[in-house]
Amino acid sequence: MTHMIDWLNTNQGFVMSLLTMVYVVATIIIVVFNRKTIKEMKDSREAESRPYVFIYLDKIPRETHCFLRIKNYGKSGAQLNDVSITPNLTFNKGALPRDFLSSVILAPSQSLEFLVFDVKDEILENSYTVHLQYMSVDGNKKQYKDDYILLMNYIPQLGYIGGGPTDLSSEAKELQRIGNQLDSIKHKL
């Protein structure tokens, strides 16, 4: 034990240099891991608060047409920069989505609905490619680009479930009866 104490006393500079080097390496490793953690937290926070805009087609009950719906499911506003759907859908006066949606701002949870003049049966025959480009309206103005395909084979399976007859008031029951009669007249025509 005395030999070790003598060696440490004579080589004090070497031992201090070695300990300092270990501290420097440990500090560098801690800094690297902290930077990775901070980046992951920043990315997670951005993903949580960014806008998420989707376009989809939805049928109208008792009608032969569909709605084009555009909704911001995110937690911040989005400005639409470019919207295109291929093959083209028929809107009012033959307008294309990029004609009337350029620079539109959608607040969080806000949706827009447009009547598509194409007949639902014709829409079901196609799949539609959607190209959507938008940016966040918060401080960072980050650009987002989404490309996806709308498959329409689910539309005939969409159903609308109403409350049972016991849940309806007498006025609502009468309106439901009138709606059913109108449907039967429409099918006869």
N, C-alpha and C positions, 0 to 999 in steps of 0.2 A: 504494500500500500504506500509506503514511503517513496518507493521508486516512481510510482505514478504521480504523486504530488510533486516530486522533484521535476519530473518530465513536464508536467503542466506549468510549473513555475518558470522553467527555462524556455518553453515554447508557447508562452501566453499569446503572442501575436498571431501565430499560426492557428490556434484554437479559436480566437476571436474572429479571424478571417473566415474560417470554416463555418462558424455559427452565423455570421453575417450573410454568407452565401446561401445557407439553408433558408434564412429568413427572406432573402430577396426572391429565391425561387418559389417559396410558399406564397409570398405576396403576389407574384406574377400569376400563379395558378388561380388564386382567389379572384384577382381582377378579371381574368379571362372568363371564369365561370359567372361572375356577377354581370359582365357585359352580355353574355348569352342569355341569362335570366331576364335582364332588363329588356332585351330585344324581344324575347318571347312574350313578356308581359305587354309590351307596346303593341305587338302584332295581335295579341289576343284582345286587347282593348279596342283596337281599330276594327277588328272583325266583329266585335260585339256591337259597336256603335255605328257602323257604316250603313249606307242604304243597300237594300236588296230588292231590285225591281224585276218583276216577272210579267210576262205576257201570256195569256191563255185564252182559249175559246170556251164559252159556256153556252148551253142551250137555254132558250126561253121556254118555259112551260107553256104548253098549248099552242105553240107557234112553230113555223117552219124555218125560222131564222135563228142565228146565233148572235151573241155578244162577243166582241173582243174586249177583254178586260186587261188593264194595265194597273198593277198595284205595287206600291212600295211597302215591302214587309220589314224594312230596316228601321233603325232608330234615329236616322237623320235624313234630311231632305235630299232629293236627287234631282238634278237637271238633266233631262233627256237631250242627248246630242245627236244621235242617229238611231233610227228605228227602221228596219226593213223586214218584210215578211215575203217569202218566196214559196210557192207561187202567190201572186197578188190576190188579195181579197178585195171585194167591191164595197166601197164606202160611199157616203153621200157625195154626189157629183164626181164620182170616179177618183176621188183623192186617194193618194197613197199615204201610209202612216208617217213617212218622213215629211210630207207636206204640211200636216197639221200638228205634229207632235214635236217638231224642232223647238228647242229651248223651253219646253213645258217643265215646270217644277212640280214635283210630287212631294208633299209633306209625308212624314211617317204615317203609315196605315191609310194613306189616301189612295183611292182607286179611281180610274177613269173607265167608263164603259161606252163602247161604240157599237151601234147596230151594224151588223154585216149584212149586206143585201143579197149575198149569195144564198141560195137555198141550202138548207142543212144537209140534205142528201148529197149534194155536190161537194160540200165541204168534207163529208165523211170519206170521200174517195181519195183524198190527198193527205199527205203529211206536209207540214209547213216548216220551213227553216226560218228561224227568228234570229236576226242579228240586232243586238241591242248595245248601245254605247251611252253611258251616262256618267255624270260626275257628282261627287258629294258637294253639297252647298255649304258645308261647314268650313272652317278655316283652311283645311289642307287642300281642298279642291282636287282630290285624287280622282283619277279616271278609272272607270271599270268597263270591261267589255265582256259580254256574254253572247255565246252562240249556242243554240240548242234547237231541237226538232220537236214540234208539236205533233204528236200522234193522235189522231182523232178517233181511234177505234173504241175509246171509252165512252163517247158521247151517247150512244143509244142505251147504255146501261145506267146513265144518270137518272135517278129517281128523286121525287120530292115527297117527303113524308110529312103529313100534316098531323095535327092532333086528332085523337079519336073523336067520335061523335059526342061522347060525354064531356069532352073538353071545350066544346063550342057553345057559344051563346045561340039563341034562336035566330038572331040576325045573321050570324056567321053561317049557320046551317042553311039558311035560305040562300045566301050568296053562293055557297058551295053547290047547292042544287041548281041554281041558275047557271053557274059555270059549267056544270056537267051537261045541262041541256044545250048550252051554246056549243060545247064540244061535239055533241052528237049531231047537231045541225051542220056544223062545219064539215064533219066527216061525210055527211050525206051529200054535200055539195061537191 
